[in-house]
Amino acid sequence: MPSDRRDRAVRAAVEQGLLTEGQPVAALLDVAGIRACAAGLRNAFAAVTDAPVLHAFAVKAAPLVPVVALLREEGLGAEVASAGELALARAAGVHPGRTVLDSPAKTPAELREALRLGIAVNADNPQELARIDALMSSTATSSPLGLRVNPQVGVGAIEALSTASPTSKFGVALRDAGARERVVRAFLDHPWLTRLHAHSGSQGMPLGLIAEGIRTVYELAEEINAAAGRQQIDTVDIGGGLPVNFTSDEQTPTFAEYAHRLKEQAPGLLDGRYGLVTEFGRSLLAKHGFVLARVEYTKTAGGRPIAVTHAGVQVATRTVYDPASWPLRIAAYDSEGRPKSGPEVVQDIAGPACFAGDLLATARPLPLLEPGDVIAALDTGAYYFSNHYGYNSLPRPGIHGFIAGRSGATRFATVRAPQSLAEIVAESGGAQANALTAP
Ligand SMILES: *Cc1c(COP(=O)(O)O)cnc(C)c1O
């Protein structure tokens, strides 16, 4: 989001008491930014194909009912990978016909429920296909059914997030000996199988490589349809995986760039014969959220200034455990929520958790922070504050959507209330306090 919009929101959050001694962490979501981003996604694909496209938001990127509902209002569906995510999508009012189930470990009960509801299911492997086959004989369903494949186009910069590596755990590995033939056979043997699915991206993957994976899937769809002598595959689910730029306020690469790349590398996929499903997550939300935290203390160690804040591993788990792969930009504000000025001093920004590695940023040049100041961890709208990590029983912070009113005043709406201490105790077995003690 533009920095002036962010600055106004920070100032308003402090003024309106969202960040206090009692609530020293708060997360903000830019509602207008999310809406604009969703519109950008719709327009990007509408510009390259006339075919029907279902944009299913990957719920794991921001498992928050009001966010899923906002995206539903913007014309998106939901991609879910667990009973919990499905429940969130349903609570957000996403129609089953606009929901896609993708977990690699679906249980028979989950499959039965999905087929009953008419949710699209992408099978991950031949064993799951056999389970679905058995259910199909006893279930009438409107669920579109697909098979996930791994085009094995290669690894991006972050191996743990590269879904198209040769040994990825996801989908049928297409380049393994005999695999392609077995996939074609599986489609011929299961005439109800009408979709191919791949999700060959994620952070660290270059656009060209992601598009190459999709082209591979398109070519496989053509091969299967030729072998079947009919257009058995009518829809290709191209997954999500567009990376996020964590280095500036710019949103790059854009959905439009990606759609054009697909048009160049797989024109046949977009010529109208195939419906499309997309499953973007991080690229829809990351740039439209940030975490605010108060600085509690400042100190120096080994000559390095350190600001001890209330935001650490509980809201920025990936960054704290793997800072080289997930560096976050930090913005500094004073205690009133105004951008902090002054000469830049190299300092560490630490979190509140009790382990030495709980650092949001190291050796960062910023105006020297003081107790009571506020820091913002930027681009954290996906997979960060929405995906809380309960270390040290640190509470889930409140999440607030912000909207600029006509008068220029910023209005906040609670997306998720801050977790209370009573809730932490209850979730930690509070009702069974004496379960293990002698009677
Ligand atoms: C995680 C995931 C997504 C979303 O990935 P992003 O990188 O957040 O866009 C989409 N599809 C599947 C199957 C996933 O596992």
The ligand as an SDF file (V2000), in Angstrom:
LIG
                    3D

 15 15  0  0  0  0  0  0  0  0999 V2000
   -0.7400  -22.7600   -0.4850 C   0  0  0  0  0  0  0  0  0  0  0  0
   -1.4760  -23.1290   -1.7330 C   0  0  0  0  0  0  0  0  0  0  0  0
   -1.9740  -22.1410   -2.5610 C   0  0  0  0  0  0  0  0  0  0  0  0
   -1.6940  -20.6670   -2.3470 C   0  0  0  0  0  0  0  0  0  0  0  0
   -0.3500  -20.3870   -2.5250 O   0  0  0  0  0  0  0  0  0  0  0  0
    0.1630  -18.8720   -2.5320 P   0  0  0  0  0  0  0  0  0  0  0  0
    1.6330  -19.0150   -2.6900 O   0  0  0  0  0  0  0  0  0  0  0  0
   -0.2210  -18.2760   -1.2320 O   0  0  0  0  0  0  0  0  0  0  0  0
   -0.4780  -18.1840   -3.6840 O   0  0  0  0  0  0  0  0  0  0  0  0
   -2.7280  -22.5320   -3.6650 C   0  0  0  0  0  0  0  0  0  0  0  0
   -2.9660  -23.8360   -3.9200 N   0  0  0  0  0  0  0  0  0  0  0  0
   -2.4900  -24.8080   -3.1340 C   0  0  0  0  0  0  0  0  0  0  0  0
   -2.7900  -26.2110   -3.4780 C   0  0  0  0  0  0  0  0  0  0  0  0
   -1.7310  -24.4930   -2.0300 C   0  0  0  0  0  0  0  0  0  0  0  0
   -1.2330  -25.4740   -1.2560 O   0  0  0  0  0  0  0  0  0  0  0  0
  1  2  1  0
  2  3  1  0
  2 14  2  0
  3  4  1  0
  3 10  2  0
  4  5  1  0
  5  6  1  0
  6  7  2  0
  6  8  1  0
  6  9  1  0
 10 11  1  0
 11 12  2  0
 12 13  1  0
 12 14  1  0
 14 15  1  0
M  END
$$$$
